[in-house]
Amino acid sequence: MPEQNNAAKIKLGIENLEVISRFALAILALASGVYTYLGVRSLLDGSSTQVFFAAIVYSTAVSVAIYAFWTYLLKFVPLMQDGARRLALFGTMALGSLMIIAMSSWLNAAALAGSAATEQHLALQLEGYVEDLDKAHANALSAQSLLPDVMRASERFKRLGDEEQNSGALTGTSGSGSVVQLLSQMGNQLDELATTITSSKATSADLFTEGREHLEKMRTLVSAPGAIQPRADQFGSEAISLAGVIASLQETSIAPSVRRAAEDLSLGFIAPIADGNSQDLASRQNTVIDNVKASVEAQSTALAKAADVILAEPRVASRRFVPLSSAEAVLRYAGDFVPSWAGAISIDLLPAVLVLILSIAHSAIRQERQNLDPAEQITAAEMMRAVALHNKMTNDDTSEKQEQIKEQVASNTTVLRPVDSEQRKRIEESRS
């Protein structure tokens, strides 16, 4: 009897929970449809009316499909006793669950975490643009490191020219001559190169300041409140402007100009004719001019090597901003939004838990009924129906037997007639 009562209680509980199960399934399907609508609306293009009706139709289809799918499974899976059929239904449930995730769950996740995923995409793009701007600015400023070397070389040539003019430090004869003119010429060329390097520094600083302003606007757009799509559009405009600034900043690098100027110092060197009054002075001037030429070639080689090192540094690759919708951003950065994905999938697949619960409950009922006698498995309603059927069958049999007896009596009974006088006389004689 305890087993009978337990099985009956389980069955009664299943029947009592049928209404709430359908209600819960309808609510879950409706919730999934609402979030699907919010997710699919961000993917559609067209007028607001077209987007609205298309999203409504899609979300309604998803809700109906989810409700029908889980209703079928809740109805048939618990009743399957054969292992192969039950396994087939579970395989169907797994396939349907994958289809539900494909058509609904990722859109639910987009509705739950789409804005956050898009903001993360913008933040990562912002970090990339910050790195590009800093690298382009560093490449532009790397040529500025050549300025001290150029200025030192210019001062050295000028100082030697002054010493030669004032005291004849190189030729032994003071005064302005071809050596002094050559040294002054080299110093002036290096001064021009130093001026070019200095002017490029100011241009690089202006471009870097402009780029920082664009970055500041982009940083504000990433963290600003409000709808994400207008902010993403404005972020893209700022990104295009910043990309132009980075390209201009790379073009301001003075390293190529320094490389060409260094080659001009050596290849464009024109030795003046010694203008000494005596053969000895002219010979000494030629010797000094050769030494100056060798020094210019050494300085040219050093500057060219330094410029080559700077030019060997990789240029900043052009970065193109690719906008993403909320649904696409959720897919790309799914690993960062696991809780949102879990919630979106749970809304769609929670009825699977109800299917398992009902399967276990029906299995428990069948197992407990196997241990009961056939008479103990009959409910009160079944007993009443059985008694009524027995009584009906008994009454039918009794009526049928009575009719048969009546027919037999009728067929075997002789009809009695009145006795006449002669028959009575013979009867009396026979008695006497």
DAQUI-V296017 format. One line per field, one symbol per residue. ss: DSSP state (H for helix, E for strand, C for the rest). burial: + if it has 9 or more other ideal C-beta (glycine too) atoms within 8 Angstrom, else -. Layout:
ss->???
burial->???
This chain:
ss->CHHHHHHHHHHHHHHHCHHHHHHHHHHHHHHHHHHHHHHHHCCCCCCHHHHHHHHHHHHHHHHHHHHHHHHHHHHHHHHCCCHHHHHHHHHHHHHHHHHHHHHHHHHHHHHHHHHHHHHHHHHHHHHHHHHHHHHHHHHHHHHHHHHHHHHHHHHHHHHHHHHHHHHCCCCCCCCCCHHHHHHHHHHHHHHHHHHHHHHHHHHHHHHHHHHHHHHHHHHHHHHCCCCHHHHHHHHHHHHHHHHHHHHHHHHCCCHHHHHHHHHHHHHCCCCCCCCCCCHHHHHHHHHHHHHHHHHHHHHHHHHHHHHHHHHCCCCCCCCCCCCCCHHHHHHHCHHHCHHHHHHHHHHHHCHHHHHHHHHHHHHHHHHHHHCCCHHHHCCHHHHHHHHHHHHHHHHHHHHHHHHHHHHHHHHHCCCCCCCCHHHHHHHHHHHC
burial->--++-+++-++-++------++-+++-+++++++++++++++-+-----+++-+++-+++-++++++-+++-++--++-+-----+--++-++--++--++--+++++++++++-++++++++-++-+++-++-+++-+++++++++-+++-+++-++-++-+++--+-++-+---++++++++-++-+++-++-+++-++-++--++-+++-++-+++-++-----+--++++++-++++++-++++++-++++++++-++++++--+--+-+-+----++++++-++++++--++-++++++-+++-++----+--+-+--++++-++-+++--+--++-+++-++++++-++--++-++++++-++--+----------+--+-------------------------------------+--+-----
